Amino acid sequence: MKINTGDNKKVFFFYLILVDFIIAMQIAAVSFLQIKSSDFFLSFIISFLVFLAFSEIFKSSRKIESIMRPGMIFMILGSLINFFPSDASFFALGRAISGLGAGMVMASQIGMIWHDDSEEMKNFSVVILFSFISGLIFGPALVTFLSGPALGEMKVVFVLGMALPGLAMAGNMNGIFTIISNTASDATKAFFDISRDDDLGAGAKKVAVTTARRIVYIFFDYWFSIACAALVGLLNFWGLSFWKVVFITWVFDFTIAFGFMTISEKSGQDITLGESFRRAAEAIKANSKIMGHFAFVYLNIKAIIWDGPEQVVIFFKKEIGGTKKMTLILVGLTFIQGFFWAWVYSLGYENVSELIRNIS
């Protein structure tokens, strides 16, 4: 079995079969319980077909987990939305989200069977079909049996829609923790450039050097940030227009960013740690493409707005390919940062000025 379910694989399969039962039960509820869940059924069919056709689960077994877990989360989220009283449109939204998750779960199960020809998986496919049919036939009767004065039939549907996917996820939690743990370990080693051949002393030295670079960068960046805020405040005090403030802030940010980039490139000591973050992001991507893409986007947006655009051009130094191109890109990125901070610091200046006027 190629999907990583850890030591609790049998428990995971057991609860996954119950999830199939609850999916079929909610489809049957359209006819038997008069629950207006056509939104669930339509969302389920569309989601199932789309993920079956375009998720590449037949090409790679690694795609299965990336569909299975979000599918269960959507089922839980949709049921949680529907559990609490709301208007008709909000109810339909919850049903559609649940159907989306159900379709993802069913598609991923077909992928699980596709990638394993063992007798165990053949039996698993038969049990899935049996569970689904049982849910269509006996699901509404079970809901009626479980309902009572404190928990109506509709509430039972939503409770089961939260509980069973949650138990299935808990049964597979060892696998999830293993992936997260391995990813974090690989990313940390990559960040500090620690290789398998490094002993404890060599690894500690690399950690110390990287930490020292970061401390130097943060120290100067802190004072430059204060200087930028003071500059924007002074320009506003002089009554300059917003776009003039933006232009001057842009020039200031570019000068600082270019200085950091030049020091890092000339000295061979990357004080921005753009290269370190790139290695860490690559390590995350090697374990999970989704997490890797998220790391790429998050780190670079954060760098453009907050840490400094110089980190971005060093992060993508291999793709950019030269100091001249890095400088040209830095011009555009520092404009974005300059615009943002000119706006933010101007708002702060106006609030302070208003406060002073009120006090005086």
C-alpha positions, 0 to 999 in steps of 0.5 A: 500500500503506497499511501502512508497511513502509519501503524493505524492503517486498518483503523483508517480503512475502517473509519474510511468505510464508515465515511462512505456510508455517511456519504451515501446516507446524505445522498439518500436523505434527499428522498427519505428525510426531505432534507434539501441537499441537492446541493450536496449531491450536485457538488459531490458528482461534479467534484468526484468527476473533476478530481477523478479526471484531473487530479492525476491520482492514476499517475502518482500515488502521492496525489492521493493524500493531497486529495484525501485529507482536504476532502475530509476537512471540507466534509467536516467544515460543511457539516459544521456550517449546517449544524448551526441554524442559518439562512437558506443560502448559508445552508446551501453553501454548507451542503455544497462544501460537504459534497465537494469533500465527499467527491474528493474522498471517493476519487482518492479511494479509487486512486488507492485501489488503482495503485495496489493490486494486492488481495487486501485492496481488492477486498477493500474495494468490495467493502467500499461498494457494500458500505455505499449501498448500505448507506443508501438503503439503511442510512435514513433508518439509522438517522431516524433511530439515532435522532431524538428530542435533543437531536433532530434527524437533520442534526444527526446527519451533520454530526455524523458528517463531522464525526466520521471524517474526523475519526478517519483523519485521526486514524491516519494521524501518525502518517500526517505527523510523520510527513510534517516531522520529516519535512520540518527536519529536512527544511531545517537542515537545508536552511542551515546547509547541514549535509549528512556528512557533517558531524555535530561540530560542523553542524553547530558551526553552520548554525552559529554562522547563519544565526550571526548573519541573521542578527546582523541583518535584523539589527541594521534592518530595524534601524533602517525601518525606524529611519524610513518611518521618520522620513515619511513622517517628515515628508508629510509634515512638510506637506508633500503630496502622497506620490512624492512621498512614495517616490522618495520612500522608493529611492530610500528603500532601493538604496538600502536593498541594493546595499544589502544585496551588494554586500551579500554578493561581494562578501559571499556572506548572504546576510539576507538569508535568501539562499537559506530560505530557498534551500528550505523551500526546496526541501519542503517542496521535495516532501510536499509540492503543495506545502512547497508552493505555499512556502515559495509564495509566503516567503517572497510576499513576506520579503517584498512587504516586510523583510526586504526585496533584496531577499527575493532577488537572492532567493531567485538568483539562479533563475534571474542570472546576474547582478544587472538583472537582479538590480532591475528586478529590485527596482520594481520590488522596492517600488511595491515596498516603498508604496506600501510603507509610504501609505502605512507610515502616512496613516500613522502620521495622520493618527499621531497628528490628530492625537496631538491636535486633540490633546493641545 
